[in-house]
Structures are given as structure tokens and as C-alpha cells.
Amino acid sequence: MKKIIELFSVPKSNKIFISVLTIIAIISGALFYFKLNLDDQNLIKTYFSNLVINNEYNSLVGLLGINFLLLLIIWLLGISIIGLIINLFIYFAKVFLMSLEITTLINLYKGKGILIALLNVFPHQIFNLLIFSILVIYAINVSLTLIVSILKKETISFGSIMKSYNKIFAISLVLLIITVIYEYYLAPIILKLVLG
């Protein structure tokens, strides 16, 4: 257990940066909804209503594939210099869309929307957000290590860095599979039971 905790230890400055980015994305997603015109709001309401209430995911494989692809892209971009900015953008977009979804559901279903949004987000989307947060933090660390080593013309032990980075990716992947299975099978059942 101690080794797992050590594996997930990251610099405090990176945690703070990701926390601030998360807060900005949440606020931006909520505000974005209210800046849309009525036609666009109705389009978004229809999309999220069908996705959440009617469980209109294409398939479990498709949902797993999209999440795996996003995880893999973040991981691959972490071992590149340009990946730093792109990973931050991907993470921002993911949080922004989650915030937009919550705001839309609350606005669409009013008081009942709070419960729908809560059931739709907790626990699976919160865990997904944590999984992506941890991977993005590590991707930033790897990218910054590469940038610093190039600028200072220093040799780094890339093998030990990649060993930790690969473990984080593997753990993230396993946790992501669990949350996606929950999202596909259990979340709709719980939502229907609570809402009747």
C-alpha cells in the first residue's frame, strides 16, 4: 500500500495548478450554457437528455474505446515536449463538458435535475476526473522533465521515469474500465430506480 501511495505522490505545485484549472473549467462550462442562444441551449438539452435519461450510448465497447483512446493520447503526449499544452487543453475540455452537462441537466429538470446530475456524475464521473487528473499531472511532470533536460542539456534516467509513468497508466486504465462498466450498466439502473 505504501508503494502505491508513493507512486501517486506528485509535486504540490502541480496539484494546485490542476485544481485551479479544474475550477476554471467548471465555472467556464456553467457560464457557457447561459451564454448560448435558446436554439443552442435546446440542442444541448436534447443531447444530454438522450444520453443520460435514455442511456443512448452506442455500446460498452464504444464507451470503453473513447475513454481508452483519451487516456492513451494523454499518456503519449506526456512523453513529448508539445504534449504539455495539448494535455492541459484536453483536460480542460473534459472538465468543461462535465460542467456543461451538469448545468444543462439542472436547467432542464429544475429541482429534479440536481438529483439527476448528482446521480449522473457520482461516483463514476468523479472517479474518471480523478483518474484523468492524476495521469495529466504525471504527463506534465514527464513533459517538464524532458523540456528541462533539453534546455539544460542534461542526461536523465528516462527508464526510471517511464517505469513509474507506465505503472500510473496501467492503474489508471484498470480504474477507468471499472468506472466505465459502472457508467454503462449500473448508473442507468440506479437513475431509473431513483427517478421512478
Phi, psi and chi 1 to 4 in degrees:
 res  aa     phi    psi   chi1   chi2   chi3   chi4
   1 MET       -  -39.4 -175.2   67.0  165.4      -
   2 LYS   -62.6  -38.6 -171.6  177.7  177.6 -178.1
   3 LYS   -65.6  -36.4  -73.3 -174.5  178.3 -175.3
   4 ILE   -67.0  -42.9  -67.4  173.5      -      -
   5 ILE   -63.2  -42.1  -67.6  169.7      -      -
   6 GLU   -64.0  -36.8  -73.3  173.7    4.3      -
   7 LEU   -62.5  -36.0 -177.5   64.8      -      -
   8 PHE   -89.9    4.7  -77.6   97.2      -      -
   9 SER   -77.5  129.9   63.5      -      -      -
  10 VAL  -134.3  159.4  -68.7      -      -      -
  11 PRO   -57.2  140.3  -23.3   31.3      -      -
  12 LYS   -60.1  -35.7 -170.4  175.0 -178.4  178.6
  13 SER   -62.3  -36.7   59.4      -      -      -
  14 ASN   -69.6  -38.0  -71.3    2.8      -      -
  15 LYS   -62.9  -43.6  -70.6  178.8 -170.6  175.0
  16 ILE   -63.8  -43.9  -68.1  169.4      -      -
  17 PHE   -60.0  -46.9  179.8   77.7      -      -
  18 ILE   -66.5  -37.0  -72.5  -64.4      -      -
  19 SER   -62.9  -44.0  -62.6      -      -      -
  20 VAL   -64.7  -43.2  169.5      -      -      -
  21 LEU   -61.5  -39.2 -175.0   66.3      -      -
  22 THR   -63.1  -45.9  -57.4      -      -      -
  23 ILE   -62.5  -43.7  -68.8  166.6      -      -
  24 ILE   -62.3  -41.6  -68.0  169.2      -      -
  25 ALA   -66.5  -39.4      -      -      -      -
  26 ILE   -63.5  -47.4  -71.1  169.3      -      -
  27 ILE   -63.9  -42.8  -67.6  168.4      -      -
  28 SER   -62.3  -42.8  -61.2      -      -      -
  29 GLY   -63.5  -40.5      -      -      -      -
  30 ALA   -68.2  -44.2      -      -      -      -
  31 LEU   -68.5  -33.6  -68.1  175.7      -      -
  32 PHE   -58.6  -41.1 -179.8   76.6      -      -
  33 TYR   -56.6  -44.2  175.3   82.7      -      -
  34 PHE   -77.0  -13.2  -64.8  106.2      -      -
  35 LYS   -87.2  -11.7  -67.0  -70.0 -176.8 -174.9
  36 LEU   -76.0  153.7  -65.8  171.9      -      -
  37 ASN   -76.9  169.9   63.2   41.0      -      -
  38 LEU   -60.5  -39.5 -163.6   56.0      -      -
  39 ASP   -63.2  -43.6  -69.9  -24.4      -      -
  40 ASP   -67.2  -38.6  -69.2  -24.7      -      -
  41 GLN   -61.4  -42.8  -76.9 -176.8   -0.3      -
  42 ASN   -65.0  -37.7  -71.6  -27.4      -      -
  43 LEU   -62.7  -45.0 -175.0   66.5      -      -
  44 ILE   -67.0  -40.2  -71.2  173.9      -      -
  45 LYS   -59.4  -44.9  -76.1  177.8 -178.3  179.6
  46 THR   -62.4  -44.7  -57.9      -      -      -
  47 TYR   -60.6  -53.4  172.8   77.0      -      -
  48 PHE   -69.8  -33.3  -77.0  124.7      -      -
  49 SER   -62.6  -46.6  176.8      -      -      -
  50 ASN   -64.0  -39.7  -72.5  -23.7      -      -
  51 LEU   -68.0  -45.1 -170.1   65.9      -      -
  52 VAL   -86.8  -55.3  175.3      -      -      -
  53 ILE   -73.0  -43.3  -57.5  -59.1      -      -
  54 ASN   -92.7    0.1  -59.6  -31.9      -      -
  55 ASN    50.9   51.6 -166.7   26.8      -      -
  56 GLU   -88.4   53.8  -71.5 -171.0    1.7      -
  57 TYR   -82.2  145.7  -66.0  112.8      -      -
  58 ASN   -61.6  -53.0  -69.0  -26.5      -      -
  59 SER  -166.8  165.1   66.6      -      -      -
  60 LEU   -62.8  -41.1  176.9   61.4      -      -
  61 VAL   -62.3  -41.0  173.8      -      -      -
  62 GLY   -64.8  -42.6      -      -      -      -
  63 LEU   -65.7  -43.4 -167.6   57.4      -      -
  64 LEU   -63.0  -41.7  -81.6  168.5      -      -
  65 GLY   -62.0  -44.4      -      -      -      -
  66 ILE   -62.9  -46.6  -70.6  167.1      -      -
  67 ASN   -67.6  -40.2  -78.9  -75.4      -      -
  68 PHE   -63.8  -43.5  171.5   73.5      -      -
  69 LEU   -60.7  -42.8 -174.2   62.1      -      -
  70 LEU   -63.9  -43.4 -171.4   57.3      -      -
  71 LEU   -61.4  -44.5 -155.9   68.8      -      -
  72 LEU   -65.2  -41.3 -176.6   63.1      -      -
  73 ILE   -61.6  -45.4  -72.2  168.8      -      -
  74 ILE   -60.7  -44.6  -69.0  170.1      -      -
  75 TRP   -62.8  -47.2 -178.8   81.3      -      -
  76 LEU   -64.2  -40.8  -71.8  171.4      -      -
  77 LEU   -66.5  -25.1  -72.6  169.9      -      -
  78 GLY   -65.8  -24.2      -      -      -      -
  79 ILE   -98.2   25.3   53.2  176.9      -      -
  80 SER  -132.6  163.5   70.3      -      -      -
  81 ILE   -76.7  -41.2  -65.1  169.8      -      -
  82 ILE   -74.7  -13.6   59.7  163.3      -      -
  83 GLY   -65.5  -22.9      -      -      -      -
  84 LEU   -55.7  -55.3 -179.9   65.5      -      -
  85 ILE   -68.2  -42.8  -58.7  -62.5      -      -
  86 ILE   -64.2  -41.2  -60.9  169.6      -      -
  87 ASN   -63.5  -39.5  -88.3  -21.3      -      -
  88 LEU   -64.2  -39.4  -68.9  174.5      -      -
  89 PHE   -65.2  -44.5  175.9   76.8      -      -
  90 ILE   -60.8  -44.9  -70.0  170.8      -      -
  91 TYR   -63.9  -45.2  179.0   76.7      -      -
  92 PHE   -57.8  -45.4 -178.6   89.3      -      -
  93 ALA   -62.6  -40.1      -      -      -      -
  94 LYS   -63.4  -45.7 -176.8  161.7 -178.1   57.0
  95 VAL   -68.6  -40.6  178.4      -      -      -
  96 PHE   -57.2  -46.9  176.6   90.8      -      -
  97 LEU   -66.5  -36.7  -71.0  172.9      -      -
  98 MET   -64.7  -42.2 -173.4  176.2   80.8      -
  99 SER   -64.8  -41.4  175.2      -      -      -
 100 LEU   -61.9  -40.8  179.3   62.4      -      -
 101 GLU   -63.3  -45.9  179.4  179.2   -3.5      -
 102 ILE   -61.9  -47.1  -68.4  167.1      -      -
 103 THR   -61.0  -42.3  -54.9      -      -      -
 104 THR   -63.4  -45.9  -56.7      -      -      -
 105 LEU   -64.4  -41.0  -69.4  172.6      -      -
 106 ILE   -65.2  -43.0  -69.5  171.4      -      -
 107 ASN   -67.5  -36.4 -168.0   44.7      -      -
 108 LEU   -71.9  -44.3  178.9   62.8      -      -
 109 TYR  -107.8    7.0  -64.1  104.5      -      -
 110 LYS    53.3 -125.7  -52.2  -59.8  178.9 -147.9
 111 GLY   -60.2  -40.7      -      -      -      -
 112 LYS   -65.8  -26.7 -163.2  176.4 -176.5 -177.1
 113 GLY   -64.8  -29.9      -      -      -      -
 114 ILE   -63.6  -45.0  -64.1  169.7      -      -
 115 LEU   -66.2  -43.0 -178.0   60.0      -      -
 116 ILE   -62.1  -45.7  -67.5  169.6      -      -
 117 ALA   -62.5  -42.4      -      -      -      -
 118 LEU   -62.2  -46.9 -178.5   66.6      -      -
 119 LEU   -66.6  -30.6  -69.1  172.3      -      -
 120 ASN   -76.7  -24.8 -171.1   51.3      -      -
 121 VAL  -100.4  -36.3  168.9      -      -      -
 122 PHE  -105.2  134.2 -173.2   80.4      -      -
 123 PRO   -94.7  -17.1   35.3  -34.6      -      -
 124 HIS   -63.6  -44.9   55.2  -74.3      -      -
 125 GLN   -72.1  -31.7  -67.4 -138.3   22.5      -
 126 ILE   -65.8  -44.7  -61.2  -62.7      -      -
 127 PHE   -64.1  -41.0  -76.4  125.5      -      -
 128 ASN   -59.2  -42.8  -83.7   -3.5      -      -
 129 LEU   -61.7  -41.7 -172.7   60.1      -      -
 130 LEU   -65.0  -41.0  -71.3  171.9      -      -
 131 ILE   -60.3  -50.0  -68.0  164.4      -      -
 132 PHE   -65.8  -35.6  -78.5  103.7      -      -
 133 SER   -60.6  -48.5  -62.4      -      -      -
 134 ILE   -62.8  -45.0  -69.1  167.0      -      -
 135 LEU   -64.5  -40.7 -171.0   62.2      -      -
 136 VAL   -65.1  -40.4  166.3      -      -      -
 137 ILE   -60.4  -44.7  -71.1  170.5      -      -
 138 TYR   -67.5  -38.3  -92.4   88.1      -      -
 139 ALA   -61.8  -40.4      -      -      -      -
 140 ILE   -62.3  -44.4  -70.2  168.4      -      -
 141 ASN   -58.3  -46.1  -78.3  -16.2      -      -
 142 VAL   -65.2  -45.4  173.5      -      -      -
 143 SER   -60.7  -44.9  -69.2      -      -      -
 144 LEU   -64.8  -37.8  -72.7  174.9      -      -
 145 THR   -61.4  -43.0  -57.3      -      -      -
 146 LEU   -63.4  -45.4  -72.4  171.2      -      -
 147 ILE   -62.2  -46.3  -68.8  168.1      -      -
 148 VAL   -63.2  -42.0  168.8      -      -      -
 149 SER   -66.1  -34.2   70.6      -      -      -
 150 ILE   -71.9  -44.7  -71.0  169.7      -      -
 151 LEU   -65.5  -39.8  -68.1  176.1      -      -
 152 LYS   -89.0   -3.9  -68.8 -174.5  175.5 -178.6
 153 LYS    53.9   46.1  -63.3  178.8  179.8  166.4
 154 GLU  -104.7  151.9  -65.8  176.2  -12.8      -
 155 THR   -91.2  133.1  -53.4      -      -      -
 156 ILE  -117.3  158.0   55.9  168.8      -      -
 157 SER   -86.1   85.3  173.6      -      -      -
 158 PHE   -68.2  -27.2 -158.6   64.6      -      -
 159 GLY   -62.4  -45.7      -      -      -      -
 160 SER   -69.5  -35.2   63.0      -      -      -
 161 ILE   -64.3  -46.2  -67.6  170.0      -      -
 162 MET   -67.4  -31.8  -74.6  -54.2  -64.6      -
 163 LYS   -61.2  -48.2 -173.4  175.9  178.5 -176.7
 164 SER   -65.4  -42.9  -64.9      -      -      -
 165 TYR   -63.1  -40.0 -166.2   44.1      -      -
 166 ASN   -66.5  -38.2  -71.1  -20.7      -      -
 167 LYS   -64.0  -42.8  -76.3 -179.3 -175.0  175.2
 168 ILE   -61.0  -43.2  -67.9  -66.8      -      -
 169 PHE   -61.9  -45.0  177.7   75.6      -      -
 170 ALA   -63.7  -45.3      -      -      -      -
 171 ILE   -64.0  -42.4  -67.8  168.3      -      -
 172 SER   -60.8  -41.4  -63.0      -      -      -
 173 LEU   -63.8  -45.4 -178.1   59.4      -      -
 174 VAL   -62.3  -46.4  169.4      -      -      -
 175 LEU   -63.6  -37.9  -66.8  173.9      -      -
 176 LEU   -65.2  -40.8 -172.0   71.8      -      -
 177 ILE   -60.5  -43.1  -70.3  168.9      -      -
 178 ILE   -62.4  -46.1  -67.2  167.7      -      -
 179 THR   -68.3  -34.0   60.4      -      -      -
 180 VAL   -69.3  -40.6  166.5      -      -      -
 181 ILE   -62.4  -42.3  -70.4  170.4      -      -
 182 TYR   -60.3  -46.8  175.0   88.6      -      -
 183 GLU   -61.4  -38.1  179.7  178.3    7.2      -
 184 TYR   -79.3  -41.8 -171.6   77.9      -      -
 185 TYR   -98.8  -49.8  -73.6  114.0      -      -
 186 LEU   -86.5  -41.2  -64.4  177.0      -      -
 187 ALA   -56.6  -45.7      -      -      -      -
 188 PRO   -62.8  -36.3  -19.9   30.0      -      -
 189 ILE   -65.6  -46.7  -65.9  168.3      -      -
 190 ILE   -61.7  -42.3  -67.5  169.4      -      -
 191 LEU   -61.0  -43.7 -163.4   59.2      -      -
 192 LYS   -68.4  -37.4  -76.4  178.2 -177.2  172.5
 193 LEU   -65.2  -42.7  -75.2  174.1      -      -
 194 VAL   -72.3  -40.4  170.5      -      -      -
 195 LEU   -86.2  -13.9  -61.7  176.3      -      -
 196 GLY    77.9      -      -      -      -      -
